[in-house]
Amino acid sequence: MQEYPLSKFYFQVDWGGTQIGFHEVSGLDVEVEVIEHRISNSPEFSKIKMPGMKKFSNITLKRGSFKGDNEYFQWLQTIQLNNVERRTITISLLDEEGNPAITWKVNKAFPMKLQSTDLKAEGNEVAIESLEIAHEGLIIENS
């Protein structure tokens, strides 16, 4: 039996115990900063490179706007001068049977930007709202 790569359209987001349908998730990046160093008496006139601290991108969650659904805004309202409700978010890319194939666990996430939909009189698109979150760590598990 031949294996095919996973499709990226079949995913779920667990939002602290609640599963919410999303249109798009982006920013699942991990980067290791490089430390450059040169010892003063080194015979080579170049720097050595060492791995440094991990750096995580902000994650953007996009979904359709629904009447009476204020989940994004309510979470944003928890921010009070260096105090915010932090959440653990689990994002799973699913296989054909609906089982998690790749899982991203986002630790200590909090909202930092809420973007409402744009409005156009001639448009016929779905209203999409966007939430950008910062976090303190991303763990990737490939099943």
N, C-alpha and C positions, 0 to 999 in steps of 0.2 A: 504494500500500500504506500502510495506516494504522499509525502507531507507537503503542505502548502503553508506559506506564511500566514500569520493571523490577520484578520480584517480589523481595521481600527475603528469601525463604526459601532461595534457591539461592546459596550462598556457600562459600568455602573459606578456610582459614587455613594459611599456610605458616609453620611454627614453626622457623626456622633450618635449612631444608632438608628438614624432615619435615612432611607434610601430616596434620593431625589433624582429625577431624570434631568440630564444636562444635554445641551446641544453640542458643546465643545469644551475640552479641557486642554490647556496648554501651559508650558513652563515647567515640565517635569525634568528639569536639568540639574545635574550635579557636576561641579567643576572643582578641580584641585588646583589651588594657586601654587605657582612655582616660586621657590626661594632661590635667589642667585647669591653665591658667596665666593669670595676669592681669598685664600690664605695669603698673607702678605709675603711670605718667603717661598711661594710656589714657583717652580721653574717654568711653569706654563703661564702664558699671559692671557688666560681666559678664566671665566668663572665656572664653578661647578653648579649644577642644578639639583635641588632637592625638593621632594614633595612638601607642600605646606598645608595650610588649613583648607578644609572643604568649603565650598561656596555654593549656595542653593539659590536658584532663580525664584522670583515670585510666581505663583500659580494663578492663572486666570480661569475662572469658571463661567461659562455662558449658558443661559437657559432662556426658554420662552417666558414671557411675562403673563401672569394669571391674575385675574381679578381677586382681590382680597388676600393675596399672598405677599406678605411683608417680611419673609424670612431673612433676606439679605439685609434689609434696612434695620430690622430689630437686632441682628448681630452687630451691625455697625454702631448702633446706639449704645452698646455695652462699653464702648471706649470712654473712660473717664480718667484723664490725667495719669498716664502710666499704669492704668489698670484696665484690663480687657478680658473678656471671656475667651480663653484659648480652647481650641477643639482639636481632636485627632480626626483626620479625614483619611478614608481608605478608598483608593481608586483602583478598580480592577478591569483589566481587559479580559473579555470572556471568550471562551472557545465556542465551537458550534453547539455544544450541549448546554451552554450557559454556565459553565464552571470557570472560576478564575484561572487564567493562564499566566498572566503577569499582574502583580499587585504592587502598588505604590502606597506606602504608609507615610502620611504627612504628619509630623509631630508639632504640637504647640502652635497651631495655625491661628491667625487672627486677621480680620479684614483691614485693608488699608485703602481701598478705592472701590467705590460703587459707581457704575456707569449705567444710567437708564437708557432705554431705547431712543434712537433718533426718530423723528416724526416727519413723514412726507405725505403730502396730500395725494400725489399720484402713485404712491407705492402700494404694493399688495403683499409685502413680506410679513412674516411673523414678527411681532415685537420681541426683541431679544435684550435681556439685561445682563450685565457683566459684573463680576465681583473679582477683584484682585486681592490675593491673600499673601501675607508674608508668613514664614514658618522657620522653625529651628532644626529641621532635619527631614531627610527623605530616605526611606529604606525601600529598596527594590527587591521583590521576591519573585523569581521565575519558577513556576511550578513544573 
